Amino acid sequence: MARAPLMQLTDLSLTFGGDPLFAGVSLTVQPGDRIALVGRNGSGKSTLLKVMAGLVEPDRGTRAVPAGVGVGYLEQEPDFSGHATLGDWAAAGLPPGEGWRLAAAAEGLGLRPEAPVATASGGERRRAALARLLAAGPDLMLLDEPTNHLDIAAIGWLEARLAETKAAVVLISHDRAFLRALSRSVLWIDRGEVRRLDRGFEAFEDWREEVWAAEDEARHRLDRRIRAEGRWAVEGISARRRRNQGRLRALQAMRAERAAMIRRQGTAAMALEAAPQSGRLVIEAKGVSKAFAGRTIVRGLDLRVMRGDRIAFVGQNGVGKTTLLKLLLGEVQPDSGTVRHGSGLEVAVFDQARAALDPAATLWESLTGDPALRVSGRSDQVMVRGQPRHVVGYLKDFLFSEAQARAPVGSLSGGERARLLLARIMARPSNLLVLDEPTNDLDVETLDLLQELLGDYEGTVLLVSHDRDFLDRVATLTVAMEGDGRATVYAGGWSDYRAQRGGDESQPPAPVRRAAAAQAPAAPAREARPGRAAPRLTFTERHRLEALPAEIDRLAAEVARLSELLAQPDLYSRDPARFARAGAALAERQAALAAAEEEWLALAERAEQAEGQAGEGPRAAG
């Protein structure tokens, strides 16, 4: 016997500002559904979720929920007014005798119920909202960005809790790993239309490309028909004849259909431009320790940040990741130890609190009011990577409309605020990019583009994020802050860090020690001897072996470019200083290229010897 649906939406339409947000939406939520609600920032995801929660009335259509079905809604910014502590707010409305549910959720999420509302952080407020929803135990949970501001431990607990719940779940999230783990179907809002895929999020991106390809082919076919019929209409066939009137009407209908097609919104035209290169050493921390109110943030940290590193900082909320960033940037002074900066640093910072944005200012003012972007004597232009741009044109690069340019920042969604802040920091050249929770609220397409930009960026990146997928895609080193002042560096991203922490628990993980002293030169490959196993590569050496080909290609390209420059016959007479700098740079790059090639050869030979001996027989215990 089929079970009754938990919710039925029929022919819903909603219009904001003259444009339809969505139209003709009909969908059913069944018991046990796990639905991911996806779409671009501003496409209407949160609004549709509010319609499902009964908080927004559609212009047309019906929402039906059977009697006795409980619907719980997690909003992005709940109202905590009237409550002294987070626990008081979370327990409000909970039936007597059900306090254990709240206690269990609070323990799993790491919520401190006694925390005052007035001083609670974004992460603490999100934990309280989730604990309140989970304790209520609704039949249908509507979750709007549940992982925002949560640390990875809390995200993992929530993921496991939702996986085992009997309630249906509809969720909005930018966290790919979270969506892949939980979803069984996908609702995709695209240009006012809601499509459904009855498979999980792991199949969504391939399906989306198929839909777009079919759409493009249909549009091309229609364009070809319109061109052919248009030629017929002007090449002498009389439209006055009765038999031709129908064909002309059909042509007009095709033109109207083509005009009604809504062009897909392109990706943001974001770009990063590195300032002149910093020194090879970017930041050097020696014996750095810091404590606040008796709580140790970091103890005895030795860390060298080299040009081109992508370093991720991970750990539970409150462990001190942002404080460590400020220590490394010199914004906070250590209690002991030293922090030294390399030469020529130009820093751009993306802060998780979006503090650089004034909610009362317009988007226009947010750009033109920035002294670093202001064009002297022009109130309608901003300086973008050394070139003046009209402020509206630059905002359009980041998918803002002309009408939004004069709107207040406070009217933007979380994702739109993140895009505006990216517009500000990407307008100025930098060689050290500091990103504190950049992934919150960004849609999947913008995250993809940001990942590509960071991959091509010639500078150095310091990154704080709880998005496991993003960390895996971007980070080359991970600093794990494990509490009690311990901060340890591991090669690779989140999955690499977890792999090094896992396995044989009797063996400690193998961290990458970026000591304050200079790195020792790579040891030469040892010749394999009969009866003795060749030394296997460590995880760090394997990672280095994989990374060296790209480094060799880059150095070879720089050598070729400098050689081409020095080959200009008039360079010395025209600019002797530039000739001297290029000659010195060429010698440096050639030496670096030779060293990288020798290092790769040594590591490759050791890897080949170890693999050969593994194929001949059991590997000797070591």
Legacy VTK file of the C-alpha trace (Angstrom):
# vtk DataFile Version 3.0
C-alpha trace
ASCII
DATASET POLYDATA
POINTS 622 float
0.000 0.000 0.000
1.447 3.345 -1.075
2.164 5.812 1.723
0.607 9.261 1.627
3.031 12.060 0.630
4.328 14.394 3.317
3.914 17.449 1.101
2.372 18.233 -2.267
3.138 21.418 -4.212
0.950 22.065 -7.249
1.545 24.648 -10.005
3.424 27.095 -7.782
4.520 30.434 -9.209
6.252 33.334 -7.502
7.386 36.679 -8.879
9.854 39.122 -7.328
10.588 42.501 -8.888
8.697 41.805 -12.098
10.649 38.674 -13.043
9.319 35.195 -12.232
11.514 33.453 -9.676
9.887 30.161 -10.610
6.677 29.196 -12.397
4.511 26.081 -12.678
6.374 24.146 -9.983
4.744 20.859 -8.970
6.486 18.337 -6.753
5.825 15.701 -4.126
7.868 14.853 -1.035
7.454 11.248 0.078
8.381 9.693 3.448
12.082 8.883 3.534
13.015 11.201 0.662
16.546 12.661 0.658
16.397 15.601 -1.740
19.217 18.021 -2.605
17.913 21.424 -3.742
20.530 22.986 -6.019
20.893 26.000 -8.295
22.802 29.216 -8.775
22.980 31.858 -6.047
19.853 33.991 -6.476
17.956 31.298 -8.406
15.335 30.974 -5.664
16.450 27.950 -3.628
15.958 29.544 -0.207
12.681 31.126 -1.317
11.311 27.785 -2.521
12.322 26.221 0.798
10.432 29.006 2.627
7.371 28.303 0.462
7.653 24.634 1.447
7.911 25.713 5.101
4.774 27.850 4.746
6.653 31.089 5.457
6.198 32.625 1.975
2.927 32.655 0.059
3.214 31.920 -3.658
1.432 34.092 -6.235
-0.330 31.016 -7.555
-0.628 27.327 -6.718
-1.225 25.247 -3.618
0.815 23.700 -0.819
-0.779 20.671 0.860
0.515 19.026 4.057
-1.581 16.213 5.625
-2.831 16.725 9.177
-0.372 15.489 11.781
2.732 15.847 9.568
5.420 17.901 11.306
7.579 20.162 9.131
10.801 21.579 10.591
12.700 24.419 8.924
16.320 25.457 9.484
16.711 29.054 8.365
20.063 30.689 7.769
19.665 33.488 10.343
17.132 32.560 13.089
15.858 35.151 15.569
17.259 34.543 19.065
15.694 37.624 20.667
14.025 37.128 24.040
16.377 34.337 25.154
19.445 34.656 27.355
21.261 31.457 26.375
21.401 29.234 23.327
20.010 26.343 25.400
16.963 28.404 26.431
16.206 29.228 22.811
16.759 25.648 21.591
14.472 24.207 24.292
11.608 26.639 23.621
8.508 24.741 22.530
9.974 21.312 23.296
7.372 19.043 25.003
8.009 18.122 28.658
10.153 15.035 29.066
11.858 15.471 25.688
14.872 17.352 27.006
17.065 14.307 26.464
16.643 14.748 22.718
18.076 18.246 22.921
20.914 17.065 25.183
21.840 14.304 22.728
21.844 16.681 19.757
23.826 19.296 21.703
26.461 16.724 22.661
26.816 15.457 19.091
27.063 18.947 17.612
29.364 20.294 20.324
26.813 22.906 21.472
27.292 24.651 24.820
23.695 25.275 25.956
24.890 27.751 28.585
26.531 30.023 25.973
25.004 33.533 26.032
23.083 34.512 22.913
24.641 37.997 22.960
28.203 36.709 22.427
27.487 33.544 20.431
29.406 33.076 17.183
27.848 32.103 13.870
28.921 28.491 14.407
27.356 28.355 17.894
24.087 29.797 16.602
24.010 27.254 13.770
24.568 24.431 16.272
21.703 25.694 18.439
19.346 25.888 15.456
20.239 22.361 14.369
19.893 20.986 17.901
16.445 22.572 18.234
15.305 21.096 14.921
16.686 17.607 15.596
15.202 17.553 19.109
11.756 18.410 17.713
11.903 15.312 15.473
9.747 16.531 12.547
8.579 14.205 9.764
10.101 16.516 7.148
13.263 18.561 7.656
13.914 21.579 5.415
17.583 22.532 5.833
19.037 25.737 4.371
22.861 25.502 4.351
23.101 23.356 7.509
26.899 23.016 7.302
27.682 26.748 7.188
29.907 27.792 10.119
30.215 24.177 11.336
33.606 22.537 11.729
34.364 19.242 10.044
33.751 17.185 13.200
30.248 18.653 13.592
29.551 18.198 9.867
30.530 14.530 10.151
28.228 13.992 13.147
25.324 15.756 11.403
25.901 13.738 8.228
25.705 10.479 10.202
22.636 11.649 12.158
20.715 12.606 9.013
21.728 9.367 7.269
20.040 7.311 9.975
16.929 9.457 10.541
13.539 8.217 9.335
12.450 11.756 8.520
12.424 13.049 4.949
15.063 15.688 4.227
15.208 18.526 1.693
18.513 20.351 1.934
20.402 23.218 0.345
24.175 23.010 0.644
27.342 23.974 -1.208
29.220 21.066 0.414
29.637 18.443 -2.323
30.760 15.710 0.076
27.703 16.329 2.281
25.328 16.249 -0.711
26.889 13.096 -2.138
26.601 11.288 1.197
22.944 12.142 1.848
20.986 12.794 -1.345
18.942 10.235 -3.273
17.341 12.732 -5.653
18.003 16.294 -6.822
15.744 19.289 -7.448
17.460 21.758 -9.767
16.179 25.344 -10.040
17.359 26.826 -13.321
15.910 30.019 -14.868
12.547 29.654 -13.155
12.100 25.962 -13.927
12.435 23.159 -11.372
13.680 19.831 -12.732
13.947 16.600 -10.773
16.585 13.876 -11.028
15.781 10.624 -9.227
19.433 9.917 -8.479
21.833 11.346 -5.942
24.017 14.416 -6.297
26.957 12.379 -7.605
24.995 12.063 -10.894
23.814 15.683 -11.003
26.645 17.418 -12.858
26.711 14.892 -15.721
22.911 15.121 -15.987
23.037 18.928 -15.992
25.511 18.878 -18.882
23.225 16.504 -20.808
20.244 18.821 -20.247
22.217 21.838 -21.409
23.544 19.995 -24.458
20.008 18.992 -25.487
18.833 22.553 -24.891
21.627 23.976 -27.046
20.819 21.548 -29.860
17.114 22.494 -29.742
18.023 26.185 -29.852
20.362 25.650 -32.824
17.658 23.724 -34.701
15.165 26.519 -34.078
17.696 29.144 -35.223
18.281 27.213 -38.456
14.527 26.969 -39.117
14.051 30.683 -38.453
16.878 31.567 -40.860
15.460 29.314 -43.565
11.916 30.620 -43.163
13.204 34.183 -43.001
14.910 33.769 -46.373
11.661 32.426 -47.816
9.773 35.461 -46.478
12.036 37.968 -48.260
12.886 36.161 -51.494
9.845 37.096 -53.538
7.137 34.658 -52.418
4.021 36.760 -51.964
2.736 36.731 -48.424
-0.583 38.081 -49.665
-1.597 34.681 -50.904
-3.864 32.909 -48.465
-1.802 29.701 -48.563
1.290 31.598 -47.352
-0.337 33.319 -44.371
-0.075 30.224 -42.174
3.617 29.884 -42.921
4.239 33.516 -41.980
2.312 33.063 -38.749
4.444 29.999 -37.997
7.591 32.056 -38.612
6.339 34.747 -36.222
5.573 32.075 -33.613
9.087 30.609 -33.937
10.613 34.057 -33.497
8.488 34.618 -30.408
9.542 31.204 -29.035
13.211 32.044 -29.616
12.841 35.448 -27.955
11.223 33.788 -24.926
14.147 31.416 -24.415
16.062 32.495 -21.329
19.783 32.415 -21.912
21.716 30.514 -19.287
23.570 32.686 -16.860
27.280 32.365 -17.539
29.857 31.777 -14.882
31.267 34.776 -13.081
34.140 36.358 -15.015
36.398 36.200 -11.988
40.133 36.575 -12.401
43.121 36.668 -10.089
46.268 38.524 -10.988
49.426 38.036 -9.000
51.395 41.107 -8.018
55.146 41.071 -8.685
56.569 37.919 -7.159
57.277 37.850 -3.478
60.514 36.417 -2.190
60.859 32.635 -2.214
60.272 32.633 1.547
56.865 34.140 2.303
56.457 33.619 6.077
58.762 32.031 8.642
57.466 31.232 12.135
59.963 30.109 14.794
58.834 28.775 18.168
55.569 30.717 18.036
53.277 30.391 21.065
50.045 32.207 21.890
47.431 31.903 24.622
44.231 33.795 25.382
42.586 33.794 28.822
44.632 30.797 29.903
43.781 28.758 26.778
46.702 27.802 24.556
46.088 28.512 20.865
49.446 27.369 19.533
52.635 26.203 21.221
56.153 26.165 19.783
55.096 26.327 16.137
57.832 26.159 13.508
56.466 26.794 10.006
57.920 27.967 6.714
55.479 29.180 4.055
57.137 29.136 0.660
56.061 30.946 -2.498
53.351 28.979 -4.310
52.185 26.977 -1.270
48.453 26.335 -0.809
48.152 25.761 2.926
44.854 24.759 4.540
44.194 25.240 8.254
41.718 22.753 9.739
40.367 22.036 13.191
37.292 22.405 15.347
35.575 25.768 15.705
37.197 27.823 18.415
40.534 25.998 18.236
42.222 29.163 16.925
42.550 28.864 13.127
41.737 32.519 12.466
44.020 33.586 15.325
46.875 31.576 13.820
46.291 33.308 10.482
46.504 36.679 12.238
49.719 35.604 13.967
51.252 34.654 10.631
50.114 37.937 9.057
51.513 40.006 11.941
48.092 41.318 13.013
48.473 39.606 16.412
51.787 39.400 18.243
52.915 36.034 19.684
53.599 35.571 23.387
56.916 34.011 22.435
58.738 33.172 19.246
59.081 35.210 16.064
57.263 35.649 12.767
59.274 36.974 9.829
57.866 38.010 6.446
59.630 37.675 3.145
60.120 40.546 0.742
57.537 42.187 -1.488
54.349 40.793 0.079
51.018 42.184 -1.155
48.184 40.632 0.846
44.470 40.283 0.009
42.121 38.945 2.703
38.699 37.291 2.421
37.275 37.282 5.962
34.538 34.895 7.059
32.568 37.638 8.839
32.389 39.744 5.624
33.412 42.630 7.908
34.775 44.586 4.957
31.208 45.021 3.643
28.893 47.690 5.063
25.286 46.370 4.916
23.930 49.927 4.530
26.198 50.793 1.574
25.214 50.022 -1.989
27.210 47.607 -4.134
28.382 50.645 -6.122
29.635 52.362 -2.953
31.289 49.143 -1.708
33.599 49.246 -4.714
34.085 52.969 -5.364
34.479 53.671 -1.632
37.481 51.346 -1.340
40.604 53.590 -1.405
42.600 50.830 -3.094
40.116 50.713 -5.996
39.210 54.400 -6.335
39.931 56.155 -9.636
40.880 59.769 -9.011
38.198 62.199 -10.174
35.772 59.439 -11.297
32.862 58.279 -9.128
31.665 55.693 -11.662
34.889 53.743 -12.177
37.086 51.384 -10.189
40.675 50.353 -10.737
40.717 46.647 -11.614
44.190 45.113 -11.706
45.686 48.386 -12.951
42.973 49.258 -15.499
39.942 51.573 -14.931
36.576 49.828 -15.320
33.020 51.141 -15.086
31.623 49.921 -11.787
28.479 48.391 -13.353
30.498 46.541 -15.973
32.761 45.086 -13.306
29.788 44.059 -11.156
28.308 42.266 -14.176
31.494 40.174 -14.328
30.398 38.804 -10.957
26.789 38.165 -12.118
25.214 41.275 -10.571
22.587 43.127 -12.599
22.608 46.863 -13.257
19.612 47.258 -10.917
21.532 45.580 -8.075
24.389 48.086 -8.361
22.329 50.670 -6.433
20.840 48.152 -3.985
22.155 47.920 -0.404
24.565 45.147 0.503
22.103 44.109 3.227
19.620 42.984 0.562
22.025 40.398 -0.882
21.963 36.690 -0.182
24.923 35.085 1.557
26.305 33.826 -1.753
25.947 37.240 -3.370
27.821 38.884 -0.483
30.604 36.353 -0.922
30.772 37.184 -4.651
30.906 40.930 -3.889
33.781 40.424 -1.460
35.577 38.322 -4.073
35.066 41.187 -6.544
36.819 43.555 -4.135
39.835 41.405 -3.391
40.239 40.245 -7.010
40.345 43.825 -8.293
43.763 44.398 -6.740
46.941 42.453 -7.529
48.250 40.299 -4.694
50.847 37.625 -4.098
49.502 36.332 -0.758
45.818 35.448 -0.696
44.206 34.742 2.684
40.812 33.020 2.463
38.910 32.527 5.736
35.844 30.370 5.021
35.446 31.453 1.362
33.124 28.570 0.448
30.196 29.523 2.704
27.098 30.224 0.582
28.827 29.993 -2.812
27.093 27.875 -5.452
28.817 24.847 -6.972
29.659 26.582 -10.277
31.348 29.531 -8.516
33.262 27.120 -6.277
34.506 25.306 -9.379
35.711 28.588 -10.890
37.359 29.693 -7.630
39.181 26.364 -7.452
40.491 26.815 -11.015
41.621 30.381 -10.261
43.514 29.257 -7.173
45.144 26.486 -9.195
46.451 29.024 -11.733
47.310 31.723 -9.178
51.056 32.400 -9.097
51.043 33.625 -5.511
50.648 31.887 -2.158
47.319 30.887 -0.564
46.428 30.479 3.130
43.004 28.866 3.449
40.567 28.101 6.273
37.635 25.925 5.206
35.410 23.100 6.438
34.484 22.043 2.902
36.240 18.682 2.572
35.865 18.492 -1.207
37.258 22.020 -1.691
40.228 21.274 0.592
41.053 18.173 -1.428
40.905 20.131 -4.682
43.017 23.107 -3.564
45.366 22.378 -0.653
48.922 21.094 -1.086
49.636 21.206 2.670
47.291 20.950 5.649
47.954 22.411 9.104
45.858 20.422 11.580
45.089 22.287 14.805
44.272 19.466 17.188
43.797 21.369 20.433
46.058 22.133 23.400
48.321 24.207 21.171
49.227 21.364 18.784
49.525 22.402 15.126
50.992 19.824 12.757
51.638 20.039 9.015
50.622 17.205 6.678
51.104 16.818 2.924
48.018 17.164 0.725
44.401 18.064 1.439
41.742 16.736 3.798
41.646 13.147 2.515
45.453 12.958 2.574
45.474 14.229 6.149
42.860 11.656 7.181
44.797 8.883 5.459
47.935 9.826 7.390
45.970 9.913 10.630
44.363 6.541 9.926
45.725 3.068 9.318
47.759 1.521 12.106
46.760 3.466 15.209
49.828 2.186 17.025
51.989 4.295 14.699
51.857 8.082 14.876
50.968 9.970 11.688
53.862 11.154 9.571
53.734 14.977 9.480
55.641 17.169 7.075
58.065 19.128 9.247
58.585 22.604 7.793
61.405 23.397 10.204
62.674 26.930 10.642
66.082 25.788 9.387
66.612 25.493 5.651
65.427 22.289 4.039
68.163 19.701 3.766
69.096 18.723 0.209
67.480 15.603 -1.159
69.443 12.500 -0.290
70.925 10.682 -3.289
69.307 7.442 -4.303
70.887 4.474 -2.561
72.013 1.608 -4.736
69.995 -1.536 -4.124
72.104 -4.313 -2.669
71.458 -8.064 -2.974
69.321 -9.302 -0.090
68.463 -5.776 1.074
65.195 -4.033 0.235
65.415 -0.612 -1.389
63.981 2.060 0.924
60.352 2.791 0.081
59.260 6.359 -0.549
57.534 8.085 2.306
54.148 9.725 1.731
55.860 13.117 1.466
58.360 11.803 -1.084
55.577 10.231 -3.176
53.713 13.549 -3.114
56.922 15.340 -4.164
57.506 12.830 -6.998
54.005 13.548 -8.326
54.433 17.333 -8.045
57.898 17.602 -9.620
56.885 17.175 -13.308
54.655 20.258 -13.147
57.427 22.213 -11.404
59.940 21.107 -14.041
57.573 22.172 -16.846
57.090 25.582 -15.206
60.819 26.139 -14.757
61.520 25.022 -18.339
58.928 27.515 -19.616
60.550 30.318 -17.584
64.002 29.387 -18.919
62.654 29.485 -22.482
60.982 32.859 -21.922
64.103 34.424 -20.400
66.310 32.955 -23.146
64.000 34.457 -25.771
64.189 37.830 -24.026
67.993 37.774 -23.856
68.144 36.801 -27.534
66.803 40.225 -28.539
69.816 41.862 -30.274
69.174 45.381 -28.959
68.186 44.540 -25.377
71.605 45.299 -23.846
71.990 48.655 -25.607
68.349 49.614 -24.984
68.051 48.532 -21.331
71.281 47.214 -19.786
69.732 46.972 -16.300
66.932 44.752 -17.598
69.492 42.645 -19.497
71.423 42.110 -16.258
68.294 41.185 -14.281
67.161 38.749 -16.967
70.626 37.137 -17.081
70.666 36.645 -13.312
67.130 35.272 -13.365
68.028 32.857 -16.179
70.977 31.489 -14.218
68.761 31.042 -11.138
66.006 29.242 -13.128
68.519 26.989 -14.906
70.029 25.946 -11.562
66.574 25.323 -10.103
65.573 23.305 -13.168
68.694 21.150 -12.939
68.103 20.545 -9.207
64.450 19.626 -9.791
65.378 17.192 -12.577
68.028 15.534 -10.394
65.572 15.256 -7.489
62.928 13.690 -9.731
65.427 11.202 -11.157
66.584 10.142 -7.676
63.025 9.671 -6.391
61.885 7.893 -9.563
64.803 5.434 -9.369
64.053 4.651 -5.714
60.363 4.139 -6.484
61.214 1.820 -9.394
63.664 -0.227 -7.269
61.125 -0.618 -4.447
58.398 -1.698 -6.863
60.731 -4.181 -8.567
61.681 -5.826 -5.295
58.032 -5.923 -4.212
57.266 -7.882 -7.388
60.059 -10.415 -6.714
58.904 -11.505 -3.295
57.652 -10.504 0.128
58.812 -7.061 1.226
61.166 -7.112 4.193
59.658 -5.907 7.418
60.802 -2.432 8.355
LINES 1 623
622 0 1 2 3 4 5 6 7 8 9 10 11 12 13 14 15 16 17 18 19 20 21 22 23 24 25 26 27 28 29 30 31 32 33 34 35 36 37 38 39 40 41 42 43 44 45 46 47 48 49 50 51 52 53 54 55 56 57 58 59 60 61 62 63 64 65 66 67 68 69 70 71 72 73 74 75 76 77 78 79 80 81 82 83 84 85 86 87 88 89 90 91 92 93 94 95 96 97 98 99 100 101 102 103 104 105 106 107 108 109 110 111 112 113 114 115 116 117 118 119 120 121 122 123 124 125 126 127 128 129 130 131 132 133 134 135 136 137 138 139 140 141 142 143 144 145 146 147 148 149 150 151 152 153 154 155 156 157 158 159 160 161 162 163 164 165 166 167 168 169 170 171 172 173 174 175 176 177 178 179 180 181 182 183 184 185 186 187 188 189 190 191 192 193 194 195 196 197 198 199 200 201 202 203 204 205 206 207 208 209 210 211 212 213 214 215 216 217 218 219 220 221 222 223 224 225 226 227 228 229 230 231 232 233 234 235 236 237 238 239 240 241 242 243 244 245 246 247 248 249 250 251 252 253 254 255 256 257 258 259 260 261 262 263 264 265 266 267 268 269 270 271 272 273 274 275 276 277 278 279 280 281 282 283 284 285 286 287 288 289 290 291 292 293 294 295 296 297 298 299 300 301 302 303 304 305 306 307 308 309 310 311 312 313 314 315 316 317 318 319 320 321 322 323 324 325 326 327 328 329 330 331 332 333 334 335 336 337 338 339 340 341 342 343 344 345 346 347 348 349 350 351 352 353 354 355 356 357 358 359 360 361 362 363 364 365 366 367 368 369 370 371 372 373 374 375 376 377 378 379 380 381 382 383 384 385 386 387 388 389 390 391 392 393 394 395 396 397 398 399 400 401 402 403 404 405 406 407 408 409 410 411 412 413 414 415 416 417 418 419 420 421 422 423 424 425 426 427 428 429 430 431 432 433 434 435 436 437 438 439 440 441 442 443 444 445 446 447 448 449 450 451 452 453 454 455 456 457 458 459 460 461 462 463 464 465 466 467 468 469 470 471 472 473 474 475 476 477 478 479 480 481 482 483 484 485 486 487 488 489 490 491 492 493 494 495 496 497 498 499 500 501 502 503 504 505 506 507 508 509 510 511 512 513 514 515 516 517 518 519 520 521 522 523 524 525 526 527 528 529 530 531 532 533 534 535 536 537 538 539 540 541 542 543 544 545 546 547 548 549 550 551 552 553 554 555 556 557 558 559 560 561 562 563 564 565 566 567 568 569 570 571 572 573 574 575 576 577 578 579 580 581 582 583 584 585 586 587 588 589 590 591 592 593 594 595 596 597 598 599 600 601 602 603 604 605 606 607 608 609 610 611 612 613 614 615 616 617 618 619 620 621
